[in-house]
């Protein structure tokens, strides 16, 4: 699972906006991200969330500073 897929999965499961640190923690706990096979998880996760939030039809939106939510349909 890549970084954005993991973040979207966590946001779906939690059903509310979350700070990226919470998204990261949950993704690591549930095994969506693996620190042994994926390098620089923090950096890549933040980059993936920021890039997806900037896309007009990206899967997430920035709800607040460091906080992301699923885009409403």
PyMOL commands that set and color helices and strands:
alter all, ss='L'
color gray80, all
select helices_A, chain A and resi 3-14+20-29+41-54
alter helices_A, ss='H'
color red, helices_A
select strands_A, chain A and resi 18-19+60-64+67-70
alter strands_A, ss='S'
color yellow, strands_A
deselect
rebuild
show_as cartoon
